[in-house]
Amino acid sequence: MTAWLMRILPDPRRRDVNDDLADLDRLHKRLMSLVPDGLGENARAKAGVLFRLEETRQGMQLLVQSTVKPDIGRLPDGYGEIAVRELGALLDRLRPGARVHYRIAANPSKRLGKSAGKDAGKVKPLRGAAAEEWWVTKAASHGLAVATVTSQPRPDIRAKGTAVRHAVVRFDGIGVVTDPDALRAAVLTGIGRGKSYGCGLLSLAWAR
């Protein structure tokens, strides 16, 4: 299976762009409009839609990935500068021992057990060293041995209409492929919680 990665440099002068960037629920709906209608329940997962917002020297950048080819014509005219590329060649070339650069904005967290008493079953956000440990373990379970890692806390996300906040941390570094099939699946389906809010998109590039 392949995937398409769309890079959007949104036009910050537009009201609809600013409204989207200020509301992750609205942004998610905008991105879902780029894939076919009628997918039913779990449409995001069926279309493999993942996204990540990044600040660059050129301004805000929006990376959007899907396992169906996006229809960029569904974006409003002038929404932003858009480029699309297919990821099949990269995914097909993943081999054990290959070194890759990785980047992911993730929601590091763990569900508390019975020993937590009244908080048992609640999801606890992880930060700092605990978040990095979470990522190293999570990456290993998805076919990537982390060789180096740097972490950068990002603003918490909150589901619309709730008081629940989710921690977001961006992880960057170099990893070694240990299980190509598991890593391909992780790229295509995302990692961790919060995928509808800009978490879980794992980006890879070859490392020398």
DRENVEX-948218 format. One record per residue (C-alpha): x, y, z; residue number from 1. Coordinates in nm, 2 decimals. Layout:
! DRENVEX-948218
PT     px     py     pz   n
PT      X      Y      Z NUM
...
***
This chain:
! DRENVEX-948218
PT     px     py     pz   n
PT   0.00   0.00   0.00   1
PT   0.11   0.35  -0.06   2
PT   0.02   0.69   0.07   3
PT   0.02   1.05  -0.04   4
PT   0.18   1.34   0.15   5
PT   0.04   1.69   0.09   6
PT   0.24   2.00   0.20   7
PT   0.03   2.31   0.23   8
PT   0.16   2.66   0.31   9
PT  -0.17   2.82   0.41  10
PT  -0.22   3.19   0.32  11
PT  -0.23   3.37   0.65  12
PT  -0.42   3.66   0.50  13
PT  -0.73   3.45   0.46  14
PT  -1.00   3.44   0.72  15
PT  -1.10   3.08   0.65  16
PT  -0.73   2.97   0.69  17
PT  -0.70   3.14   1.03  18
PT  -1.04   3.00   1.14  19
PT  -0.91   2.65   1.05  20
PT  -0.58   2.69   1.22  21
PT  -0.74   2.82   1.54  22
PT  -0.98   2.52   1.57  23
PT  -0.85   2.17   1.52  24
PT  -1.20   2.02   1.49  25
PT  -1.27   2.26   1.20  26
PT  -0.93   2.18   1.05  27
PT  -0.99   1.81   1.07  28
PT  -1.32   1.85   0.89  29
PT  -1.15   2.06   0.62  30
PT  -0.89   1.79   0.56  31
PT  -1.15   1.51   0.56  32
PT  -1.32   1.70   0.28  33
PT  -1.02   1.60   0.06  34
PT  -1.10   1.23   0.06  35
PT  -1.41   1.05  -0.08  36
PT  -1.75   1.09   0.09  37
PT  -1.95   0.80   0.21  38
PT  -1.68   0.62   0.40  39
PT  -1.91   0.56   0.70  40
PT  -1.79   0.52   1.05  41
PT  -1.42   0.56   1.12  42
PT  -1.38   0.75   0.80  43
PT  -1.04   0.91   0.91  44
PT  -0.89   0.57   0.97  45
PT  -1.03   0.42   0.65  46
PT  -0.87   0.70   0.45  47
PT  -0.56   0.70   0.66  48
PT  -0.58   1.08   0.72  49
PT  -0.31   1.21   0.94  50
PT  -0.17   1.56   0.97  51
PT   0.08   1.78   1.15  52
PT   0.12   2.15   1.19  53
PT   0.47   2.30   1.19  54
PT   0.61   2.65   1.21  55
PT   0.88   2.71   0.94  56
PT   1.07   3.01   0.82  57
PT   0.81   3.05   0.55  58
PT   0.53   3.05   0.81  59
PT   0.29   2.78   0.91  60
PT   0.32   2.45   0.73  61
PT   0.05   2.18   0.72  62
PT   0.15   1.83   0.63  63
PT  -0.14   1.60   0.54  64
PT  -0.11   1.23   0.47  65
PT  -0.37   0.99   0.34  66
PT  -0.39   0.64   0.19  67
PT  -0.63   0.76  -0.08  68
PT  -0.52   1.03  -0.33  69
PT  -0.64   1.37  -0.20  70
PT  -0.86   1.58  -0.42  71
PT  -0.69   1.92  -0.38  72
PT  -0.96   2.08  -0.59  73
PT  -1.19   2.06  -0.29  74
PT  -0.98   2.32  -0.11  75
PT  -1.10   2.68  -0.16  76
PT  -0.92   2.87  -0.44  77
PT  -0.62   3.04  -0.30  78
PT  -0.62   2.85   0.03  79
PT  -0.24   2.81   0.01  80
PT   0.06   2.68  -0.18  81
PT   0.02   2.31  -0.23  82
PT   0.25   2.02  -0.33  83
PT   0.16   1.65  -0.33  84
PT   0.40   1.35  -0.35  85
PT   0.35   0.97  -0.33  86
PT   0.54   0.78  -0.05  87
PT   0.54   0.44  -0.21  88
PT   0.90   0.44  -0.32  89
PT   1.03   0.53   0.03  90
PT   0.81   0.28   0.20  91
PT   0.91   0.00  -0.04  92
PT   1.28   0.07   0.02  93
PT   1.27   0.03   0.39  94
PT   1.51  -0.25   0.50  95
PT   1.65  -0.38   0.83  96
PT   1.95  -0.18   0.94  97
PT   1.86   0.13   0.73  98
PT   1.91   0.46   0.91  99
PT   1.64   0.72   0.88 100
PT   1.56   1.07   1.02 101
PT   1.22   1.07   1.19 102
PT   0.98   1.33   1.31 103
PT   0.65   1.29   1.49 104
PT   0.42   1.51   1.70 105
PT   0.27   1.26   1.94 106
PT   0.05   1.24   2.25 107
PT   0.27   1.05   2.50 108
PT   0.05   0.91   2.77 109
PT  -0.03   0.60   2.97 110
PT  -0.35   0.46   3.13 111
PT  -0.32   0.43   3.50 112
PT  -0.36   0.09   3.66 113
PT  -0.55  -0.02   3.98 114
PT  -0.26   0.10   4.20 115
PT  -0.37   0.46   4.11 116
PT  -0.68   0.42   4.33 117
PT  -0.96   0.65   4.23 118
PT  -0.76   0.76   3.92 119
PT  -0.74   0.41   3.79 120
PT  -0.83   0.39   3.42 121
PT  -0.75   0.76   3.36 122
PT  -0.50   0.86   3.09 123
PT  -0.20   1.04   3.23 124
PT   0.00   1.27   3.00 125
PT   0.37   1.22   3.00 126
PT   0.63   1.50   2.97 127
PT   1.01   1.54   2.98 128
PT   1.22   1.23   3.02 129
PT   0.91   1.02   3.07 130
PT   0.78   1.13   2.73 131
PT   1.11   1.04   2.57 132
PT   1.11   0.70   2.73 133
PT   0.75   0.65   2.60 134
PT   0.86   0.74   2.25 135
PT   1.17   0.51   2.25 136
PT   0.95   0.22   2.37 137
PT   0.67   0.30   2.13 138
PT   0.90   0.33   1.83 139
PT   1.07   0.00   1.91 140
PT   0.73  -0.17   1.90 141
PT   0.67  -0.03   1.56 142
PT   0.99  -0.14   1.40 143
PT   1.22   0.16   1.47 144
PT   1.51   0.15   1.71 145
PT   1.57   0.51   1.83 146
PT   1.94   0.61   1.81 147
PT   1.90   0.98   1.90 148
PT   1.60   1.18   2.02 149
PT   1.53   1.54   2.10 150
PT   1.19   1.64   2.23 151
PT   1.00   1.97   2.21 152
PT   0.68   2.03   2.40 153
PT   0.40   2.17   2.19 154
PT   0.08   2.34   2.30 155
PT  -0.17   2.10   2.46 156
PT  -0.47   2.01   2.26 157
PT  -0.83   2.00   2.39 158
PT  -1.12   1.82   2.24 159
PT  -1.40   2.07   2.15 160
PT  -1.66   2.10   2.42 161
PT  -1.46   1.93   2.69 162
PT  -1.21   2.03   2.96 163
PT  -0.98   1.74   2.88 164
PT  -0.63   1.85   2.76 165
PT  -0.38   1.62   2.58 166
PT  -0.01   1.68   2.60 167
PT   0.17   1.71   2.27 168
PT   0.54   1.65   2.22 169
PT   0.74   1.66   1.89 170
PT   1.02   1.40   1.87 171
PT   1.30   1.43   1.62 172
PT   1.61   1.22   1.57 173
PT   1.77   0.93   1.39 174
PT   1.65   0.57   1.41 175
PT   1.74   0.23   1.27 176
PT   1.48   0.02   1.09 177
PT   1.44  -0.32   1.26 178
PT   1.10  -0.44   1.12 179
PT   1.01  -0.28   0.78 180
PT   0.66  -0.42   0.77 181
PT   0.58  -0.28   1.12 182
PT   0.73   0.05   1.04 183
PT   0.54   0.08   0.71 184
PT   0.22   0.01   0.90 185
PT   0.31   0.28   1.16 186
PT   0.36   0.54   0.88 187
PT   0.03   0.45   0.72 188
PT  -0.18   0.43   1.03 189
PT  -0.01   0.67   1.27 190
PT   0.11   0.62   1.63 191
PT  -0.06   0.69   1.96 192
PT  -0.36   0.89   2.05 193
PT  -0.49   1.22   1.92 194
PT  -0.48   1.15   1.54 195
PT  -0.78   1.36   1.47 196
PT  -0.60   1.65   1.64 197
PT  -0.27   1.66   1.46 198
PT  -0.08   1.38   1.64 199
PT   0.06   1.05   1.52 200
PT   0.20   1.13   1.17 201
PT   0.54   0.97   1.15 202
PT   0.77   1.13   0.88 203
PT   1.08   0.95   0.76 204
PT   1.37   1.05   0.54 205
PT   1.70   0.87   0.46 206
PT   1.99   0.94   0.69 207
PT   2.35   0.92   0.56 208
***
